[in-house]
Amino acid sequence: MTGCKERHNQSIDVAYQLSATAPDSALSVLNDVNQKKLSKAEMARYALVYTIAQDKSGLDVDNDSLLRTAYTYYNNREDDSLYAKCEYYMGKYYMLNDSTELALDCLQKAADVSEKNGDRYTQCMALEKYSRVLSQTNPRKAIEVARHAETTYSSIPEASKSNIVYTKLNVSMCLLFADSVNEAEQKCKEAMSVAYEVKDSGILSDVYQDMASVLAEKKNYKESLWYSYQSCKLDNADQSSKMLNLAWSYLNADSIKQCNALLNTIQTENLSELYTAYYIRHLAAIKEHDYSKAVSLADSAYHYLEQMYGNQLDSKQKYYNSLVKTKYEEGIAKGKTRVLSWLIVIVSLLGLAIIVFILHSYRQFKSNAKFKLKTEKEKLLQEEKIHNEELHHKEIQLSAMRNFILRRIDTAQKIQELRGNKTDSVPLTEEGWEEIRLFVDGVEGNFVSRLHSTFPDLSDDDIRLMMLLRLKMPTKALALIYGISEKSIKQKLFVYKAKVGISGEKTSLRTFIEAF
């Protein structure tokens, strides 16, 4: 037993060393490890190293079944050398699954602890992902974090110029999100200068793509189109995503014919890319004033959006079904082994004295009690998994509705601009409000009815605001819907605290409504 344990330790150590340079080999080594014989600490280390190897192989860690094992073990062990890495990968998992607050918490812990331990590589990775998540909610702070990642990585003696390019591009994108377009362009030029030194066509292609995005934001559509075209030309890999960006550039430059021609050449089964392609076609139809076609294309885009989220749910369901089946088969195998062991023991003890028989009976009783306890524990764990799956399903539904409303607002704005009616207000129709009410009531357990019952003095307009908060709509979107500034929205939310009886508390109205 001691020998087996040592071999497992050595296998995990070897896999950890291979994960940085040969992740596929690391996965091969880990697949030969007998997980059943690992201790709790070894299993946590195994789970984390397996996750690292997956990530280095280019696979997104969008399933937390294995990573959660490591996270549960390392969560309160900040002194462990693997703590920061575990927090980083958990944060990345939350980032991929739109759990913004949880992602920010994990990534900040990873950055702080790795800085304290002098692990600048992990610190830079955590800071880079942290800035990406922040760019959606707090662009100014995201710039600060991205610059910190850039300077920290540049201070590493053996820092790769390729990675320096991407740290600069990350700063550029954060500046772009914060509407600092000129600074974003300057930082992108810095990245381009380093990319020329690297002489890697793939890296230069990525730089050109980001430069195209910056120039598009500056309304310099001609140059943006040139950089987007060069980006596609330089990329020797699958170009679907960059071809879609080139189609955007053609659309912005009013080259509708070239835009549609390019979209016709794109062959992809990726639902996200199909959604983007139809959405670009939809905008092109609007520019051509073919509004009936635009509506049809918008429906097609939404179809792929629904299918994308539906497939995610199906894959999750298949995974959990497979997990339950595996656990059930393991239980059956263990049960058969246990029965066979007892039969051998019984046959061996037939000739022993009565005292031995009594001891055997006692041991059997104790074994049955442990088995029952284990069965109850497995049942509770299974119920917890189902509950977590339901919560995750609800979060995806809310995210889909939120994104759908935001895209509706964006489309309405673009139509208004094309018609020459610039406006800062994009109100929702009565049908839209009713659709949102039915959705929120269905997903959130009669949310509107519970609000009416608990706070009968709330008006219909008050209830509508609460529904948008329940959907976690950003302040900017609320400002567009109500036709007022973001500052006025924040004041409105503060005043509304009194209507739900929390005016003297530190809890924000958003937090209260999301937890209601």
C-alpha positions in Angstrom: 0.0 0.0 0.0 2.8 2.4 0.8 4.5 1.7 -2.5 1.3 2.4 -4.5 0.8 5.7 -2.6 4.4 6.8 -3.5 3.9 5.9 -7.2 0.7 8.0 -7.3 2.6 10.9 -5.8 5.4 10.6 -8.3 2.9 10.4 -11.2 1.2 13.6 -10.1 4.5 15.3 -9.7 5.6 14.2 -13.2 2.3 15.3 -14.7 2.6 18.7 -12.9 6.0 19.2 -14.4 4.8 18.2 -17.9 1.7 20.4 -17.8 3.5 23.5 -18.8 5.4 22.1 -21.9 3.6 18.8 -22.8 0.0 19.0 -21.4 -1.2 16.1 -23.5 1.5 13.9 -22.0 0.5 15.1 -18.5 -3.1 14.1 -19.1 -1.9 10.6 -20.3 0.1 10.2 -17.1 -2.9 11.3 -14.9 -5.3 9.0 -16.7 -3.2 6.0 -15.5 -3.5 7.0 -11.8 -5.9 5.0 -9.7 -8.0 7.7 -8.1 -9.7 5.2 -5.7 -6.4 4.8 -3.8 -5.6 8.5 -3.4 -5.9 10.3 -0.1 -8.0 13.4 0.2 -4.9 15.7 -0.2 -3.6 13.6 -3.1 -7.0 13.7 -4.8 -7.2 17.5 -4.5 -3.7 17.8 -6.1 -4.6 15.3 -8.8 -7.8 17.3 -9.6 -6.0 20.6 -9.8 -3.1 19.3 -12.0 -5.6 17.6 -14.3 -7.4 20.9 -14.7 -4.1 22.8 -15.4 -3.2 20.2 -18.1 -6.6 20.5 -19.7 -6.3 24.3 -19.7 -2.8 24.2 -21.2 -4.1 21.8 -23.9 -6.5 24.5 -25.0 -9.6 23.1 -23.5 -11.9 25.5 -21.6 -12.6 24.4 -18.0 -16.4 24.8 -18.2 -17.2 21.8 -16.0 -16.3 22.1 -12.3 -16.9 18.5 -11.3 -13.2 17.7 -10.9 -12.0 21.3 -10.1 -14.5 21.5 -7.3 -12.7 18.7 -5.5 -9.5 20.7 -5.5 -11.3 24.0 -4.6 -13.1 22.4 -1.6 -9.7 21.2 -0.2 -7.5 24.3 -0.9 -10.2 26.9 -0.2 -9.0 27.6 3.4 -5.4 26.7 2.9 -3.7 29.9 1.8 -0.3 28.7 2.9 -0.4 25.8 0.4 1.7 26.5 -2.7 -1.2 25.4 -5.0 -3.8 27.7 -3.3 -3.4 30.6 -5.7 -3.5 28.4 -8.8 -6.7 26.7 -7.6 -8.4 30.1 -7.0 -7.2 31.2 -10.5 -8.8 28.2 -12.3 -11.9 28.4 -10.2 -12.2 32.0 -11.1 -11.7 31.2 -14.8 -14.4 28.6 -14.5 -16.8 31.1 -13.0 -15.8 33.6 -15.8 -16.7 31.1 -18.5 -20.1 30.5 -16.9 -21.1 34.2 -16.4 -20.8 34.1 -12.6 -19.2 37.6 -12.4 -19.1 38.1 -8.6 -17.7 34.7 -7.9 -15.1 35.0 -10.6 -14.0 38.4 -9.3 -13.6 37.0 -5.8 -11.5 34.0 -6.8 -9.3 35.9 -9.2 -8.6 38.6 -6.7 -7.6 36.0 -4.1 -5.4 34.3 -6.7 -3.7 37.6 -7.5 -3.2 38.7 -3.9 -1.8 35.4 -2.6 0.4 34.7 -5.6 1.9 38.2 -5.2 2.5 37.5 -1.6 4.3 34.2 -2.5 6.3 35.8 -5.3 4.6 33.7 -8.0 4.5 36.4 -10.6 3.3 34.0 -13.4 0.1 33.1 -11.6 -0.3 36.7 -10.4 -0.1 37.9 -14.0 -2.6 35.3 -15.3 -5.0 36.2 -12.4 -4.7 39.9 -13.0 -5.3 39.5 -16.7 -8.5 37.5 -16.2 -9.5 39.8 -13.4 -9.3 42.8 -15.7 -11.3 41.1 -18.4 -14.2 40.5 -16.0 -13.9 44.0 -14.5 -14.1 45.6 -18.0 -17.8 44.6 -18.1 -18.7 46.2 -14.8 -15.9 48.7 -13.8 -13.9 49.7 -16.9 -11.7 52.2 -15.1 -10.6 49.8 -12.4 -10.1 47.2 -15.2 -7.5 49.5 -16.8 -5.6 49.8 -13.5 -5.5 46.0 -13.1 -4.5 45.4 -16.7 -1.6 47.9 -16.4 -0.5 46.1 -13.2 -0.5 42.8 -15.1 1.5 44.4 -17.9 4.2 45.9 -15.7 4.4 42.8 -13.4 5.0 40.5 -16.4 7.5 42.8 -18.0 9.5 42.7 -14.8 10.1 39.0 -15.1 13.6 38.4 -16.5 12.6 35.5 -18.7 9.4 37.1 -19.9 8.2 36.0 -23.3 7.8 38.8 -25.9 4.8 37.0 -27.2 3.1 37.2 -23.9 4.2 40.9 -23.5 2.2 41.5 -26.7 -0.9 40.0 -25.2 -0.6 41.9 -21.9 -0.4 45.2 -24.0 -3.4 44.1 -26.0 -5.4 43.4 -22.8 -4.6 47.0 -21.6 -5.7 48.3 -25.0 -9.1 46.4 -24.9 -9.7 47.6 -21.3 -9.1 51.2 -22.4 -11.5 50.6 -25.3 -14.2 49.5 -22.9 -13.6 52.6 -20.9 -14.0 54.8 -24.1 -10.4 55.9 -24.0 -10.1 55.2 -27.7 -6.9 57.2 -28.4 -5.0 55.6 -25.5 -6.3 52.2 -26.7 -4.9 52.9 -30.1 -1.5 54.0 -28.7 -1.2 50.8 -26.6 -2.2 48.7 -29.5 0.6 50.3 -31.5 3.0 49.4 -28.7 1.8 45.7 -29.0 2.2 45.9 -32.8 5.8 47.1 -32.4 6.7 44.1 -30.2 4.8 41.7 -32.5 7.0 42.8 -35.4 10.0 41.8 -33.3 8.5 38.4 -32.6 7.8 37.7 -36.3 4.9 35.4 -35.6 2.1 35.7 -38.2 -0.5 34.4 -35.7 0.4 37.0 -33.0 0.5 39.8 -35.6 -2.9 38.7 -36.9 -4.3 39.0 -33.3 -2.8 42.5 -33.0 -4.3 43.6 -36.3 -7.7 42.3 -35.3 -7.6 44.4 -32.1 -6.4 47.4 -34.0 -9.3 47.0 -36.3 -11.7 47.0 -33.3 -10.1 50.2 -32.0 -10.2 52.0 -35.3 -13.9 50.9 -35.8 -14.7 52.6 -32.4 -13.0 55.8 -33.8 -15.3 55.6 -36.8 -12.2 55.2 -39.0 -13.8 52.4 -40.9 -11.5 52.4 -43.9 -8.3 51.7 -41.9 -10.3 49.3 -39.7 -11.3 47.3 -42.8 -7.6 47.2 -43.9 -6.4 45.8 -40.6 -9.2 43.3 -40.3 -8.4 42.1 -43.9 -4.7 41.7 -43.0 -5.6 39.9 -39.8 -7.5 37.2 -41.8 -4.8 37.1 -44.4 -2.1 36.4 -41.8 -4.0 33.8 -39.8 -3.3 30.2 -41.0 -5.6 28.6 -38.5 -9.4 28.3 -38.5 -10.4 31.8 -39.5 -14.2 31.7 -38.8 -14.1 34.2 -36.0 -11.7 36.6 -37.8 -13.8 36.3 -41.0 -16.8 37.4 -39.0 -14.8 40.4 -37.7 -13.9 41.2 -41.3 -17.6 41.0 -42.2 -18.3 43.5 -39.4 -15.6 45.8 -40.9 -17.3 45.6 -44.4 -20.6 46.4 -42.8 -19.2 49.4 -41.0 -17.6 50.6 -44.2 -21.0 50.3 -45.9 -19.6 47.6 -48.2 -22.8 45.5 -47.9 -22.2 43.4 -51.0 -18.7 42.3 -49.8 -20.1 41.7 -46.3 -22.8 39.3 -47.5 -20.4 37.7 -50.0 -17.9 37.0 -47.2 -20.6 35.6 -44.9 -21.7 33.2 -47.6 -18.2 31.7 -47.6 -18.1 31.0 -43.9 -18.7 27.4 -43.0 -19.1 26.8 -39.4 -21.2 24.7 -37.0 -20.4 26.8 -34.0 -23.7 28.2 -32.7 -22.1 31.3 -31.4 -20.5 32.1 -34.7 -23.8 31.2 -36.5 -25.6 33.7 -34.3 -23.1 36.4 -35.0 -23.3 35.8 -38.8 -27.1 36.1 -38.8 -26.9 39.2 -36.6 -24.5 40.8 -39.0 -26.8 39.9 -41.9 -29.7 41.4 -39.9 -27.8 44.7 -39.5 -26.9 44.7 -43.2 -30.6 44.3 -44.1 -31.4 47.3 -42.0 -28.8 49.4 -43.8 -30.4 48.3 -47.1 -33.8 49.3 -45.7 -35.1 45.8 -46.2 -36.9 45.7 -42.8 -38.9 42.5 -43.5 -35.7 40.7 -44.2 -34.1 42.2 -41.2 -36.9 40.9 -38.9 -36.5 37.4 -40.4 -32.8 37.4 -39.9 -33.2 38.6 -36.3 -35.4 35.6 -35.7 -32.8 33.3 -37.2 -30.1 34.9 -35.0 -32.3 34.4 -31.9 -32.9 30.8 -32.9 -29.2 30.0 -32.7 -28.9 31.9 -29.5 -31.6 29.7 -27.9 -30.1 26.6 -29.4 -26.7 27.6 -28.0 -28.0 27.8 -24.4 -30.1 24.7 -24.9 -27.1 22.7 -26.0 -25.2 23.9 -23.0 -28.0 22.6 -20.7 -28.1 19.3 -22.6 -24.4 18.7 -22.2 -24.6 19.4 -18.5 -27.5 17.0 -18.1 -25.7 14.3 -20.0 -22.6 14.8 -17.8 -24.6 14.5 -14.6 -26.5 11.4 -15.9 -23.1 9.8 -16.8 -21.8 10.7 -13.4 -24.8 9.1 -11.6 -24.5 6.0 -13.7 -20.8 5.7 -12.9 -21.3 6.1 -9.2 -24.2 3.5 -9.3 -22.0 1.0 -11.1 -19.2 1.5 -8.7 -21.6 0.9 -5.8 -22.8 -2.3 -7.4 -19.2 -3.5 -7.8 -18.4 -2.7 -4.2 -21.5 -4.4 -3.0 -20.6 -7.6 -4.9 -17.0 -7.5 -3.5 -18.3 -7.0 0.0 -20.8 -10.0 -0.3 -18.1 -12.3 -1.6 -15.7 -11.3 1.2 -18.4 -12.1 3.8 -19.1 -15.5 2.3 -15.4 -16.4 2.5 -15.3 -15.2 6.1 -18.4 -17.2 7.0 -17.1 -20.4 5.5 -13.8 -19.9 7.3 -15.5 -19.3 10.7 -17.9 -22.3 10.6 -15.6 -24.4 12.8 -14.8 -21.6 15.3 -16.2 -21.3 18.8 -19.4 -19.3 19.8 -17.3 -16.4 21.0 -15.8 -16.0 17.5 -19.3 -16.1 16.0 -20.5 -13.3 18.3 -17.5 -11.2 17.3 -18.3 -11.8 13.7 -21.9 -10.8 14.1 -20.9 -7.6 15.8 -18.5 -6.8 12.9 -21.3 -7.5 10.4 -23.7 -5.2 12.2 -21.0 -2.4 12.3 -20.3 -2.9 8.6 -24.0 -2.6 7.7 -24.3 0.6 9.7 -21.4 2.1 7.8 -22.9 1.1 4.5 -26.2 2.7 5.4 -24.4 5.9 6.5 -22.5 6.0 3.3 -25.7 5.4 1.2 -27.4 8.3 3.0 -24.4 10.5 2.5 -24.3 9.7 -1.3 -28.1 10.5 -1.5 -27.5 13.9 0.1 -24.6 14.6 -2.2 -26.8 13.7 -5.2 -29.6 15.9 -4.1 -27.1 18.8 -3.6 -25.8 18.3 -7.2 -29.4 18.4 -8.6 -30.1 21.6 -6.6 -26.9 23.2 -7.9 -27.8 22.2 -11.4 -31.2 23.8 -11.1 -29.7 27.0 -9.8 -27.2 27.0 -12.7 -30.0 26.4 -15.2 -32.0 29.3 -13.8 -28.9 31.6 -14.0 -28.5 30.7 -17.7 -32.2 31.5 -18.4 -31.8 34.9 -16.7 -28.6 35.6 -18.6 -30.3 34.7 -21.9 -33.2 37.0 -21.2 -30.9 39.8 -20.1 -28.8 39.4 -23.2 -31.9 39.3 -25.4 -33.2 42.6 -23.9 -29.8 44.3 -24.3 -29.6 43.2 -28.0 -33.1 44.5 -28.5 -32.1 47.9 -27.1 -28.9 47.9 -29.3 -30.9 47.0 -32.4 -33.5 49.7 -31.6 -30.8 52.3 -31.2 -29.2 51.4 -34.5 -32.6 51.6 -36.3 -33.2 55.0 -34.7 -29.7 56.2 -35.8 -30.3 55.0 -39.4 -33.6 56.9 -39.5 -31.8 60.0 -38.3 -33.5 60.0 -34.9 -30.7 60.0 -32.3 -32.1 59.4 -28.9 -30.9 58.4 -25.5 -34.2 56.7 -24.7 -35.2 53.2 -25.8 -38.4 52.4 -23.9 -39.9 48.9 -23.8 -43.3 48.2 -25.3 -46.2 46.9 -23.2 -45.8 43.6 -24.9 -42.1 43.6 -24.0 -42.9 44.3 -20.3 -45.5 41.5 -20.2 -43.0 39.1 -21.8 -40.5 40.0 -19.1 -43.1 39.6 -16.3 -44.1 36.2 -17.5 -40.5 35.1 -17.8 -39.4 36.4 -14.4 -42.5 34.9 -12.7 -41.9 31.5 -14.4 -38.1 31.3 -13.7 -38.0 33.0 -10.3 -40.9 31.3 -8.6 -43.8 33.9 -8.9 -41.4 36.8 -8.2 -43.9 39.5 -9.2 -46.7 37.9 -7.2 -44.5 37.7 -4.1 -43.5 41.3 -4.5 -47.1 42.4 -4.7 -48.0 40.3 -1.7 -45.0 41.6 0.4 -45.1 45.2 -0.7 -48.7 46.0 -1.7 -47.9 49.7 -2.1 -45.6 49.2 -5.1 -47.0 50.5 -8.3 -46.8 48.7 -11.7 -43.9 51.0 -12.7 -42.1 50.1 -9.4 -42.6 46.4 -10.1 -41.2 46.8 -13.6 -38.0 48.3 -12.2 -37.7 45.4 -9.7 -38.1 42.9 -12.6 -35.2 44.5 -14.5 -33.1 44.4 -11.3 -33.9 40.8 -10.8 -32.6 40.2 -14.4 -29.3 42.0 -13.3 -29.7 44.6 -16.1 -26.7 47.0 -16.1 -27.2 50.6 -15.1 -26.5 51.8 -18.6 -29.4 49.7 -20.0 -31.7 51.0 -17.3 -30.8 54.5 -18.2 -31.7 53.8 -21.9 -35.0 52.2 -21.0 -36.2 55.0 -18.7 -34.6 57.8 -20.8 -32.6 59.3 -17.9 -28.9 59.4 -17.0 -27.0 56.6 -15.2 -26.6 59.0 -12.3 -30.3 59.5 -12.1 -30.8 55.7 -12.2 -28.5 55.3 -9.2 -30.4 58.0 -7.3 -33.7 56.3 -8.2 -32.4 53.0 -6.9 -31.3 54.6 -3.6 -34.8 56.3 -3.2 -36.6 53.0 -3.9 -34.9 51.4 -0.9 -37.5 53.1 1.3 -40.3 51.4 -0.7 -39.1 48.0 0.4 -38.1 48.9 3.9 -34.3 48.9 3.7 -33.6 52.7 3.6 -31.4 52.6 6.7 -29.5 49.5 5.8 -26.2 49.1 3.9 -27.7 46.6 1.5 -28.2 48.0 -2.0 -31.6 47.7 -3.7 -30.0 45.4 -6.4 -28.7 43.0 -3.7 -32.0 42.9 -1.9 -34.1 42.3 -5.0 -31.7 39.6 -6.4 -31.9 37.7 -3.0 -35.7 38.3 -2.6 
